[in-house]
Amino acid sequence: MAGDNKMKDKILIIGGGSSAAKLLGHEKEVRGFFDEIIIVGGIFQLFDAIADIHLITEKHFTEHDMLNKGNYRKDLLRLVNFKTPKLWNPKYNIEGITRSQKTLDFQPDKLMRVGNTPALLTGGIGSDGTALGSVLLQAIHLASTHQPSRIYLVGAEMCFTEPDRDHAYQDGKYYRTAVSTHPNAAKYEVRNGIESTGYFFESAPVVDEFINNEFSKTQFYNFSGGLLKAPMPLEFSAWLEGLDRYNAFLDYAQEEEGAASDEDD
């Protein structure tokens, strides 16, 4: 269950943004380093194999058919909006979850509850009438229930950086064209040369505020770039290079320890 409170020191959240594609080809290193990996929304198409939890809090999730008809992992815990479990193929490991604004007794290492349903954090109501923060904020809250010292973000730029697609997976310019007329869709906007949606422009400062306050005991790193300012920026290539050096050091230390043991014998 999502709120089992088992401690996970280093947690990676993989969102759907284009920056998540940086991980492709490095799944083994990523899986080996992180104690827990949470994927959100449609990014399961690329990283289902290395995930621990798949989080989908939107009621109007657009990839139902792809997941339902596909042959993805049946053991992976998929937390979905509590109003939608019947929409999912029963072959999958589905549990319902909902969203709630911060309660007076909010604790970052615990799930909230709405009635009998576990709930994850949202921000206030935005100008379009929807709750701000996006599934990213809910993923951060979910990760925080496992009391990590570090949370890393990728695919969380909250803006569009590729000319031919909106996400790391191939869906075309989804928000910029395909659903721009849908009544529930976030509306495309350009501000200071940055392409995004009005919803993301409003949500990014909300996520920053929660990181700086409610989740301030955790160090955040961001491989994504983009709109968020609170997490520490970190280039994935530099992190990968540092990980390679660290692993090489461990290999050397183990070889030295083995040689010393042989001499003692």
N, C-alpha and C positions, 0 to 999 in steps of 0.2 A: 504494500500500500504506500501511497505517496508520503504519508506522514509518519513513517515508521521511526523517524528520528535517528536512524543509524548514521553515525558521523562519517562524512566524506570530506577529506581535507581539500582536495583540488577538484573543482567542478568546472566543466566546460558546457556552455549553452550555445547550441548551433541554431541560429535563425535562418530565415530563407533568403537573406540578402546576398548580393553577388559575391561579397567577400568570402562567403563560406566555401567557394570553389578553390580557395587557397589550400584547403585540406586534402583535396583530391590527390591521390598518390602517396599521401603521408598518413593514411589511416592507422597503420600499425604503430607508428611512433606516437600518434595522438592517443590511441587506445591504451598504450602502455604507460603513458604519463598520468592521465587523469583517473581519479578514483570514481568519478561518475560523469556521464555525458547525457545531457538532456537535449533532445531535438524538438523543434516546434514546427507545427504546420506541415507544409508540403515538402520540407527538406528531407523527409523520410525517403524520398526517391533516390537520394544520393548517399545517405548515411544511416539507414536502418540497421545495417550490420554491426555498427560499433556503438549503438545507443543503449542506454539503460532505461530511459523513460521517453515516451513520445507524448507531447502535450499539445492538445488542440482545444482551446477554450472558446473559439468562435462558434456561433450557432449556424453560420452560413459558410461553413468550410467547403471549399470548392473542389477538393481532391477526393471526395467520398468514393466516387466510382473507381478512380485509379487504385486506391487502396483496397476497396472491397473486391474488385475483380482481379487484383494482382496476387502474387505469391510472395508476400512479405512475411516477416517473422511472426510466428504465432505466440511465442513466449514473451515478447516485448510488452511491457505494461504501457497501455495507451490510455491516458487520462483525457476524456472528452467532455464537452459541455453536457451537463447532466440532463438536458432536455433532448439530447440527440442519440443516446446509446442504441436505440432501435434502428437507426439509420446505418449502423455498422454491421459488417458481416460477422456473425457469431463465432466464426473460427478464430477471431482475434481476441486478445486479452484486454477487454474494455472495462474501464471503471469511470463512473460519472463524477464530475467536479463542477463547482460553480465559481462565481466571482463576487467580490464584495469590496466596498470602500472600507478604509481603515476604521476599525472599531476602537473604542476608548481603551480596551484592554489588549490591543494588538501587541503581539510578540513575534519578532522576525523568525524565531526558530520553531514556530508552531503554526499549523493551519488554523484559519478561522472556520466558523461553521455558520451556515444559513439553514436553520432547522436541523435536520439530520445529515445534511450534505456538506462535505468538506469544501472550503472556499479559499481561493487565492486572491491576492490583492489587486485592486484597480485604483486608478486615480479618480479625480472628480469627473464631472460631465463636461464634455467639450462643446464647442459651438455647433456641432452637427447633432448633438443629442446623444452621443455614444460615450462610453466610459474611456477615459484616457489612460495611456500607459502601454497599451497593446499587450499581446501575449508575452512579449519580452518581460514586462513587469511581473506577470504571473510566474514566468519561468525563474526569475530572480528570487521571488518569494519561495517557490518550491525548492530551489537549491538551498536557500537559507535555512530551511527546516532540517537540513542535514549538517548544519553548523560548520561550514567550510571556513578555512582561513583565507582562501583565494577563490574567486570566481572569474573565469575568463569568458569573453564574449566574442563570437564571430558570426558573420551574417546578420549583424545588428546595426548596420549603418543608418537604417531608417530613411534612406534616400536611394535614388537610382543613379548608378554609376556606369552602367553598360549601355551602349547605344541600341542594342538589339533585344534586350530582355530586362525584366524588372527583378528577377530572382537568380539564384545560382543555378537553378535547373531551367531547362528550356521551356518557357511559357510565353515567349514573346513579350511585347510591351503591354503586359496585362493591365496594370492600373492606368497607363498612359493612353490606352486605346480600348482594349477589349471590354472592360466593364465600366468605363467612364459614365455610361448612361444608366447603370443599374442603381436603383434608389438606395440600396444599402452599401454602395461602394464609396470608399474614400475618394475624394475628388483631387485630381492632379493639380499641382501648383508648382511654380518656379519662384524661388526667393533668392536674391543675390546670386543668381546663376546656378543654384542648387535645385535639381529636379526631385520632387517628392510629392507627398500629399498634404493637404491641410491638416489631416489627422496626425500624421507623423510630426509635422512641424509643431503642433500643440503638445504631442505626447513626449517628445524628447526631453524638454525641460522638466516634465513631471517625473520621468524615470531618473534623471540626474538628481532631483531633489530627494527622492527616496533613497538613492544610493548614498548621498551625503548625510542623510539623517537616520532613517530607520535601519539602514544596512551598513552603517558607518564602521562597524567592528570588523567588517570583511574587506579585504583588499580586492579591488576590481581592476582587471586588465582588459583591454579592448583591441582585438586584432582587426576590427572592422573599418576603422575610420568613420566618417559620417557625422551625424548630428550630435551624438552624445559627447558631453564635456567632462563629466565626473570620473569615468574610469580612466586609468592610466593608459595612454596609447602604447601599443606594442606591435612592432612589425613581426609577422609570423615567420618570415625568413630568418630574422635575427634570433627569435626564440628557438627555431629549429636548429640553427647553428650552435646555440648554447647547449641545447639538449644533446646534440651529437658530441660536443666536447665533454659534457658531464658523463655520458655513457662510456666514452673512451677512457676517461679517468677511472670509472668504476671497474672497467675491464682490466686496466693496468694494475689497480690496487688488488684485485682478486688474483692476478697472475703473481704479483709480488708476495701476497700472503701464501699462495700455493708453493712458491719456491722456498720461502722461509720454512714452511712446514716440512718440505722434503729434506731440507738441511738438518732440521731437528731430528728427523728419523734416522 
